[in-house]
Amino acid sequence: LNQRTFAIMEILSITKEDIKFAKSQMFREY
């Protein structure tokens, strides 16, 4: 893997965690 690909994968995994967190926050409110 070159560094750029690794950086993109890292961003995507962070986004996935953010989405998971946002969903858990939503479920907590409703």
PQR file of N, CA, C, O and H, with PARSE charges and radii, in Angstrom:
ATOM      1  N   LEU A   1       0.840  -1.206   0.000 -0.4000 1.5000
ATOM      2  CA  LEU A   1       0.000   0.000   0.000 -0.0000 2.0000
ATOM      3  C   LEU A   1       0.867   1.245   0.000  0.5500 1.7000
ATOM      4  O   LEU A   1       1.818   1.352   0.774 -0.5500 1.4000
ATOM      5  N   ASN A   2       0.535   2.177  -0.867 -0.4000 1.5000
ATOM      6  CA  ASN A   2       1.254   3.442  -0.792 -0.0000 2.0000
ATOM      7  C   ASN A   2       0.585   4.322   0.258  0.5500 1.7000
ATOM      8  O   ASN A   2      -0.508   4.020   0.737 -0.5500 1.4000
ATOM      9  H   ASN A   2      -0.238   2.090  -1.496  0.4000 1.0000
ATOM     10  N   GLN A   3       1.250   5.402   0.603 -0.4000 1.5000
ATOM     11  CA  GLN A   3       0.776   6.209   1.727 -0.0000 2.0000
ATOM     12  C   GLN A   3      -0.577   6.843   1.456  0.5500 1.7000
ATOM     13  O   GLN A   3      -1.403   6.979   2.359 -0.5500 1.4000
ATOM     14  H   GLN A   3       2.138   5.647   0.214  0.4000 1.0000
ATOM     15  N   ARG A   4      -0.796   7.230   0.202 -0.4000 1.5000
ATOM     16  CA  ARG A   4      -2.052   7.898  -0.120 -0.0000 2.0000
ATOM     17  C   ARG A   4      -3.231   6.950   0.085  0.5500 1.7000
ATOM     18  O   ARG A   4      -4.251   7.327   0.663 -0.5500 1.4000
ATOM     19  H   ARG A   4      -0.125   7.120  -0.531  0.4000 1.0000
ATOM     20  N   THR A   5      -3.079   5.723  -0.394 -0.4000 1.5000
ATOM     21  CA  THR A   5      -4.146   4.732  -0.221 -0.0000 2.0000
ATOM     22  C   THR A   5      -4.407   4.499   1.258  0.5500 1.7000
ATOM     23  O   THR A   5      -5.556   4.406   1.690 -0.5500 1.4000
ATOM     24  H   THR A   5      -2.250   5.418  -0.863  0.4000 1.0000
ATOM     25  N   PHE A   6      -3.333   4.406   2.029 -0.4000 1.5000
ATOM     26  CA  PHE A   6      -3.464   4.179   3.461 -0.0000 2.0000
ATOM     27  C   PHE A   6      -4.214   5.336   4.119  0.5500 1.7000
ATOM     28  O   PHE A   6      -5.067   5.120   4.980 -0.5500 1.4000
ATOM     29  H   PHE A   6      -2.399   4.481   1.679  0.4000 1.0000
ATOM     30  N   ALA A   7      -3.892   6.563   3.711 -0.4000 1.5000
ATOM     31  CA  ALA A   7      -4.555   7.739   4.274 -0.0000 2.0000
ATOM     32  C   ALA A   7      -6.043   7.715   3.943  0.5500 1.7000
ATOM     33  O   ALA A   7      -6.880   8.030   4.788 -0.5500 1.4000
ATOM     34  H   ALA A   7      -3.199   6.739   3.012  0.4000 1.0000
ATOM     35  N   ILE A   8      -6.364   7.338   2.709 -0.4000 1.5000
ATOM     36  CA  ILE A   8      -7.774   7.279   2.307 -0.0000 2.0000
ATOM     37  C   ILE A   8      -8.509   6.226   3.131  0.5500 1.7000
ATOM     38  O   ILE A   8      -9.625   6.462   3.595 -0.5500 1.4000
ATOM     39  H   ILE A   8      -5.684   7.082   2.023  0.4000 1.0000
ATOM     40  N   MET A   9      -7.883   5.066   3.309 -0.4000 1.5000
ATOM     41  CA  MET A   9      -8.514   4.015   4.105 -0.0000 2.0000
ATOM     42  C   MET A   9      -8.724   4.477   5.537  0.5500 1.7000
ATOM     43  O   MET A   9      -9.744   4.170   6.154 -0.5500 1.4000
ATOM     44  H   MET A   9      -6.977   4.874   2.932  0.4000 1.0000
ATOM     45  N   GLU A  10      -7.761   5.213   6.058 -0.4000 1.5000
ATOM     46  CA  GLU A  10      -7.874   5.717   7.426 -0.0000 2.0000
ATOM     47  C   GLU A  10      -9.050   6.678   7.539  0.5500 1.7000
ATOM     48  O   GLU A  10      -9.823   6.617   8.495 -0.5500 1.4000
ATOM     49  H   GLU A  10      -6.932   5.462   5.557  0.4000 1.0000
ATOM     50  N   ILE A  11      -9.179   7.571   6.551 -0.4000 1.5000
ATOM     51  CA  ILE A  11     -10.289   8.525   6.553 -0.0000 2.0000
ATOM     52  C   ILE A  11     -11.619   7.780   6.489  0.5500 1.7000
ATOM     53  O   ILE A  11     -12.567   8.120   7.196 -0.5500 1.4000
ATOM     54  H   ILE A  11      -8.551   7.621   5.774  0.4000 1.0000
ATOM     55  N   LEU A  12     -11.677   6.760   5.633 -0.4000 1.5000
ATOM     56  CA  LEU A  12     -12.925   6.011   5.498 -0.0000 2.0000
ATOM     57  C   LEU A  12     -13.282   5.310   6.799  0.5500 1.7000
ATOM     58  O   LEU A  12     -14.452   5.282   7.181 -0.5500 1.4000
ATOM     59  H   LEU A  12     -10.907   6.484   5.058  0.4000 1.0000
ATOM     60  N   SER A  13     -12.299   4.745   7.486 -0.4000 1.5000
ATOM     61  CA  SER A  13     -12.594   4.041   8.732 -0.0000 2.0000
ATOM     62  C   SER A  13     -13.036   5.033   9.805  0.5500 1.7000
ATOM     63  O   SER A  13     -13.899   4.720  10.624 -0.5500 1.4000
ATOM     64  H   SER A  13     -11.349   4.768   7.176  0.4000 1.0000
ATOM     65  N   ILE A  14     -12.447   6.223   9.800 -0.4000 1.5000
ATOM     66  CA  ILE A  14     -12.863   7.255  10.750 -0.0000 2.0000
ATOM     67  C   ILE A  14     -14.310   7.653  10.464  0.5500 1.7000
ATOM     68  O   ILE A  14     -15.112   7.819  11.384 -0.5500 1.4000
ATOM     69  H   ILE A  14     -11.746   6.478   9.135  0.4000 1.0000
ATOM     70  N   THR A  15     -14.635   7.805   9.169 -0.4000 1.5000
ATOM     71  CA  THR A  15     -15.997   8.173   8.793 -0.0000 2.0000
ATOM     72  C   THR A  15     -16.975   7.105   9.252  0.5500 1.7000
ATOM     73  O   THR A  15     -18.064   7.412   9.738 -0.5500 1.4000
ATOM     74  H   THR A  15     -13.984   7.671   8.422  0.4000 1.0000
ATOM     75  N   LYS A  16     -16.575   5.837   9.093 -0.4000 1.5000
ATOM     76  CA  LYS A  16     -17.444   4.743   9.525 -0.0000 2.0000
ATOM     77  C   LYS A  16     -17.702   4.831  11.023  0.5500 1.7000
ATOM     78  O   LYS A  16     -18.832   4.638  11.473 -0.5500 1.4000
ATOM     79  H   LYS A  16     -15.690   5.587   8.699  0.4000 1.0000
ATOM     80  N   GLU A  17     -16.665   5.121  11.794 -0.4000 1.5000
ATOM     81  CA  GLU A  17     -16.826   5.246  13.243 -0.0000 2.0000
ATOM     82  C   GLU A  17     -17.734   6.426  13.574  0.5500 1.7000
ATOM     83  O   GLU A  17     -18.570   6.341  14.474 -0.5500 1.4000
ATOM     84  H   GLU A  17     -15.747   5.278  11.429  0.4000 1.0000
ATOM     85  N   ASP A  18     -17.563   7.539  12.833 -0.4000 1.5000
ATOM     86  CA  ASP A  18     -18.407   8.711  13.056 -0.0000 2.0000
ATOM     87  C   ASP A  18     -19.869   8.382  12.805  0.5500 1.7000
ATOM     88  O   ASP A  18     -20.746   8.800  13.560 -0.5500 1.4000
ATOM     89  H   ASP A  18     -16.884   7.608  12.102  0.4000 1.0000
ATOM     90  N   ILE A  19     -20.129   7.623  11.730 -0.4000 1.5000
ATOM     91  CA  ILE A  19     -21.507   7.262  11.400 -0.0000 2.0000
ATOM     92  C   ILE A  19     -22.084   6.379  12.501  0.5500 1.7000
ATOM     93  O   ILE A  19     -23.226   6.559  12.924 -0.5500 1.4000
ATOM     94  H   ILE A  19     -19.416   7.284  11.116  0.4000 1.0000
ATOM     95  N   LYS A  20     -21.284   5.427  12.955 -0.4000 1.5000
ATOM     96  CA  LYS A  20     -21.739   4.541  14.027 -0.0000 2.0000
ATOM     97  C   LYS A  20     -22.068   5.363  15.275  0.5500 1.7000
ATOM     98  O   LYS A  20     -23.080   5.126  15.935 -0.5500 1.4000
ATOM     99  H   LYS A  20     -20.357   5.280  12.611  0.4000 1.0000
ATOM    100  N   PHE A  21     -21.205   6.328  15.587 -0.4000 1.5000
ATOM    101  CA  PHE A  21     -21.404   7.172  16.759 -0.0000 2.0000
ATOM    102  C   PHE A  21     -22.666   8.015  16.596  0.5500 1.7000
ATOM    103  O   PHE A  21     -23.464   8.134  17.525 -0.5500 1.4000
ATOM    104  H   PHE A  21     -20.383   6.520  15.050  0.4000 1.0000
ATOM    105  N   ALA A  22     -22.843   8.596  15.413 -0.4000 1.5000
ATOM    106  CA  ALA A  22     -24.015   9.430  15.153 -0.0000 2.0000
ATOM    107  C   ALA A  22     -25.296   8.611  15.293  0.5500 1.7000
ATOM    108  O   ALA A  22     -26.284   9.081  15.856 -0.5500 1.4000
ATOM    109  H   ALA A  22     -22.195   8.499  14.658  0.4000 1.0000
ATOM    110  N   LYS A  23     -25.269   7.379  14.776 -0.4000 1.5000
ATOM    111  CA  LYS A  23     -26.452   6.525  14.881 -0.0000 2.0000
ATOM    112  C   LYS A  23     -26.753   6.212  16.339  0.5500 1.7000
ATOM    113  O   LYS A  23     -27.911   6.251  16.754 -0.5500 1.4000
ATOM    114  H   LYS A  23     -24.466   6.997  14.319  0.4000 1.0000
ATOM    115  N   SER A  24     -25.731   5.903  17.116 -0.4000 1.5000
ATOM    116  CA  SER A  24     -25.969   5.566  18.518 -0.0000 2.0000
ATOM    117  C   SER A  24     -26.503   6.788  19.262  0.5500 1.7000
ATOM    118  O   SER A  24     -27.323   6.650  20.170 -0.5500 1.4000
ATOM    119  H   SER A  24     -24.790   5.870  16.779  0.4000 1.0000
ATOM    120  N   GLN A  25     -26.043   7.981  18.886 -0.4000 1.5000
ATOM    121  CA  GLN A  25     -26.550   9.204  19.498 -0.0000 2.0000
ATOM    122  C   GLN A  25     -28.024   9.389  19.147  0.5500 1.7000
ATOM    123  O   GLN A  25     -28.827   9.749  20.008 -0.5500 1.4000
ATOM    124  H   GLN A  25     -25.376   8.093  18.149  0.4000 1.0000
ATOM    125  N   MET A  26     -28.382   9.142  17.887 -0.4000 1.5000
ATOM    126  CA  MET A  26     -29.770   9.289  17.463 -0.0000 2.0000
ATOM    127  C   MET A  26     -30.665   8.323  18.217  0.5500 1.7000
ATOM    128  O   MET A  26     -31.727   8.700  18.712 -0.5500 1.4000
ATOM    129  H   MET A  26     -27.730   8.849  17.188  0.4000 1.0000
ATOM    130  N   PHE A  27     -30.223   7.060  18.300 -0.4000 1.5000
ATOM    131  CA  PHE A  27     -31.040   6.063  18.977 -0.0000 2.0000
ATOM    132  C   PHE A  27     -31.207   6.419  20.454  0.5500 1.7000
ATOM    133  O   PHE A  27     -32.234   6.108  21.059 -0.5500 1.4000
ATOM    134  H   PHE A  27     -29.361   6.754  17.898  0.4000 1.0000
ATOM    135  N   ARG A  28     -30.223   7.053  21.016 -0.4000 1.5000
ATOM    136  CA  ARG A  28     -30.308   7.416  22.426 -0.0000 2.0000
ATOM    137  C   ARG A  28     -31.354   8.514  22.624  0.5500 1.7000
ATOM    138  O   ARG A  28     -32.044   8.546  23.643 -0.5500 1.4000
ATOM    139  H   ARG A  28     -29.390   7.305  20.525  0.4000 1.0000
ATOM    140  N   GLU A  29     -31.467   9.415  21.643 -0.4000 1.5000
ATOM    141  CA  GLU A  29     -32.397  10.531  21.791 -0.0000 2.0000
ATOM    142  C   GLU A  29     -33.842  10.099  21.602  0.5500 1.7000
ATOM    143  O   GLU A  29     -34.739  10.643  22.247 -0.5500 1.4000
ATOM    144  H   GLU A  29     -30.907   9.390  20.815  0.4000 1.0000
ATOM    145  N   TYR A  30     -34.081   9.122  20.721 -0.4000 1.5000
ATOM    146  CA  TYR A  30     -35.459   8.729  20.426 -0.0000 2.0000
ATOM    147  C   TYR A  30     -35.855   7.466  21.153  0.5500 1.7000
ATOM    148  O   TYR A  30     -36.986   7.000  21.011 -0.5500 1.4000
ATOM    149  H   TYR A  30     -33.353   8.680  20.198  0.4000 1.0000
TER
END
